[in-house]
Structure formats: structure tokens, C-alpha cells
Amino acid sequence: MNGRGGRRNPYELTDDSPVYVISVAAQLSGLHPQTLRQYDRMGLVSPDRTAGRGRRYSARDIELLRQVQELSQDEGINLAGIKRIIELENQVQALQARIAELQQAVDGATAAMRQREAQVHASYRRDLVPYQDVHQPGALVVWRPKKRRD
């Protein structure tokens, strides 16, 4: 899965734009075209396909190919391990996106709650003044007017 979403302008080039044929992608990544085919079959890198089934790689695919090569050659990780690493990194990205989405929802709910709270506070009667007895904190004080003596 390479996360390609719809673009507003079909001619706009992004890191996800599938523009490189396999020979150019091989050169840019420093790998043999047959290696790219193998990685595609294994699901390590999934380039877009043309109508004639030809592979088209994006700049993001090239970066991923370089990462696979580095993990394999420099770190000595086998291809199954690399595939799992890529899957986990994709999962982390998806979870981070979901966290950001949920954080926006929480922020929106918090703002709405504060707004409602402010509306409630604005509706309080201003002619009533709270009274607190210093000798009995928390006590409820009820005021009753004295009866008049005529």
C-alpha cells in the first residue's frame, strides 16, 4: 500500500506521482530492475501500473527502495523482516493520523463545552451574591427577612 490519494490537479507532481519506469527507478535506487520486480512480487514496494501493466514508480517508491536496500545490505535484515518493518511503520503512520484526527475532535468538543459553560455563566442572576460564613465554611446560609413590628 503506497498511500496514493486523489489529487485536485491531475498534472500536479507530488512525491506520490508515478512517473519513473522500472529502468529509471532501478538507476535512482541503485538496484537491478529484476530486484525491483522481486520486491514488487513480495509486496515490499507496490508501484502503480499503466494500462499495459507496466510499473510506474514515484519518488516515494524510490525512497522506499533505498530504505529496503539500506536495511538489507547495511543492517543485514532479511526481506521478510524488512517487509514487517515497513508494515509496522505504515501502521504507526496510520495510528498517528488517527490520533491527530481524535485530538481535533477532542479540541472541538472542549471548545464547544467551554462555549456552553460561558453561556451558562452569562445566564446567572447578578442580583444574588454568594455568602460564606468564615466560622462555618461550606455551610448553607438562608436569609429570612425579619417580621416587622408595627
PLY file of the C-alpha trace (Angstrom):
ply
format ascii 1.0
element vertex 150
property float x
property float y
property float z
element edge 149
property int vertex1
property int vertex2
end_header
0.00 0.00 0.00
1.59 3.26 -1.03
-0.99 5.77 0.23
-1.74 7.49 -3.03
-4.76 9.75 -2.66
-6.67 11.69 -5.26
-5.09 14.99 -6.28
-7.08 18.06 -7.27
-4.93 18.76 -10.32
-4.10 15.58 -12.27
-0.99 17.28 -13.71
0.40 18.28 -10.33
3.53 16.28 -9.50
3.96 15.15 -5.91
6.14 12.58 -4.17
3.37 10.07 -4.91
3.17 10.79 -8.64
4.02 7.58 -10.57
6.47 8.91 -13.17
9.51 6.60 -13.31
9.69 3.49 -15.47
11.43 0.48 -13.93
14.80 1.15 -15.58
14.94 4.72 -14.25
13.70 3.59 -10.81
16.44 0.95 -10.76
19.09 3.56 -11.56
17.80 6.03 -9.00
17.62 3.40 -6.26
20.89 1.68 -7.14
19.17 -1.68 -7.60
18.78 -4.05 -10.54
15.39 -3.99 -12.35
14.95 -7.69 -11.52
15.34 -6.84 -7.83
12.59 -4.25 -8.18
10.33 -6.88 -9.74
11.09 -9.26 -6.88
10.33 -6.56 -4.29
7.04 -5.86 -6.10
6.09 -9.56 -6.05
6.88 -9.72 -2.32
4.85 -6.61 -1.61
7.80 -4.60 -0.27
7.18 -1.84 -2.82
3.95 -1.54 -4.81
4.37 0.75 -7.80
1.39 1.95 -9.81
0.61 0.20 -13.07
-0.10 1.57 -16.51
-2.97 0.27 -18.66
-0.45 -2.11 -20.27
0.58 -3.37 -16.77
3.95 -1.57 -16.85
5.28 -0.43 -13.50
5.50 3.28 -12.68
7.44 4.31 -9.59
7.05 7.52 -7.60
9.69 9.47 -5.69
8.25 7.93 -2.51
8.70 4.44 -4.02
12.33 5.27 -4.87
12.93 6.38 -1.27
11.37 3.15 -0.01
13.59 1.11 -2.34
16.64 2.89 -0.94
15.43 2.16 2.59
14.95 -1.54 1.74
18.45 -1.68 0.28
19.95 0.01 3.35
18.15 -2.31 5.78
19.18 -5.34 3.75
22.79 -4.51 2.97
23.87 -2.27 5.84
21.80 -3.73 8.67
21.69 -7.34 7.48
17.92 -7.65 7.85
16.26 -10.29 5.67
13.45 -9.36 3.29
10.73 -10.84 5.50
11.97 -8.68 8.37
12.09 -5.63 6.13
8.52 -6.29 4.99
7.42 -6.46 8.64
9.28 -3.23 9.45
7.54 -1.47 6.55
4.14 -2.82 7.65
4.75 -1.61 11.21
5.91 1.83 10.01
2.75 2.11 7.89
0.68 1.09 10.89
2.40 3.70 13.06
1.69 6.39 10.43
-1.97 5.35 10.27
-2.23 5.42 14.07
-0.56 8.83 14.24
-3.05 10.14 11.68
-5.92 8.68 13.75
-4.52 10.26 16.92
-4.37 13.64 15.17
-7.96 13.15 14.00
-9.12 12.25 17.51
-7.19 15.17 19.00
-9.01 17.54 16.65
-12.32 16.02 17.76
-11.36 16.43 21.44
-10.25 20.02 20.84
-13.54 20.76 19.09
-15.56 19.18 21.90
-13.55 21.10 24.50
-14.15 24.39 22.70
-17.88 23.64 22.44
-18.02 22.72 26.14
-16.26 25.94 27.14
-18.61 27.95 24.97
-21.66 26.30 26.58
-20.14 26.81 30.01
-19.63 30.51 29.26
-23.26 30.76 28.14
-24.42 29.19 31.40
-22.25 31.55 33.45
-23.57 34.51 31.47
-27.12 33.49 32.37
-26.52 33.65 36.14
-28.50 36.21 38.10
-26.28 39.06 39.12
-28.52 40.27 41.94
-27.63 37.27 44.09
-24.31 37.41 45.88
-22.82 34.27 47.39
-22.22 34.44 51.13
-19.72 32.37 53.01
-19.61 32.16 56.79
-15.98 32.27 57.90
-16.86 30.35 61.07
-18.57 27.53 59.24
-17.04 27.10 55.78
-19.28 25.26 53.38
-22.38 25.97 55.49
-25.54 26.93 53.73
-26.87 30.28 54.85
-30.50 31.08 54.31
-31.70 34.64 54.69
-35.13 35.22 56.02
-36.44 38.73 56.43
-37.45 39.73 59.95
-41.08 40.30 60.61
-41.93 43.94 61.00
-43.25 45.23 64.27
-45.77 47.90 63.72
0 1
1 2
2 3
3 4
4 5
5 6
6 7
7 8
8 9
9 10
10 11
11 12
12 13
13 14
14 15
15 16
16 17
17 18
18 19
19 20
20 21
21 22
22 23
23 24
24 25
25 26
26 27
27 28
28 29
29 30
30 31
31 32
32 33
33 34
34 35
35 36
36 37
37 38
38 39
39 40
40 41
41 42
42 43
43 44
44 45
45 46
46 47
47 48
48 49
49 50
50 51
51 52
52 53
53 54
54 55
55 56
56 57
57 58
58 59
59 60
60 61
61 62
62 63
63 64
64 65
65 66
66 67
67 68
68 69
69 70
70 71
71 72
72 73
73 74
74 75
75 76
76 77
77 78
78 79
79 80
80 81
81 82
82 83
83 84
84 85
85 86
86 87
87 88
88 89
89 90
90 91
91 92
92 93
93 94
94 95
95 96
96 97
97 98
98 99
99 100
100 101
101 102
102 103
103 104
104 105
105 106
106 107
107 108
108 109
109 110
110 111
111 112
112 113
113 114
114 115
115 116
116 117
117 118
118 119
119 120
120 121
121 122
122 123
123 124
124 125
125 126
126 127
127 128
128 129
129 130
130 131
131 132
132 133
133 134
134 135
135 136
136 137
137 138
138 139
139 140
140 141
141 142
142 143
143 144
144 145
145 146
146 147
147 148
148 149
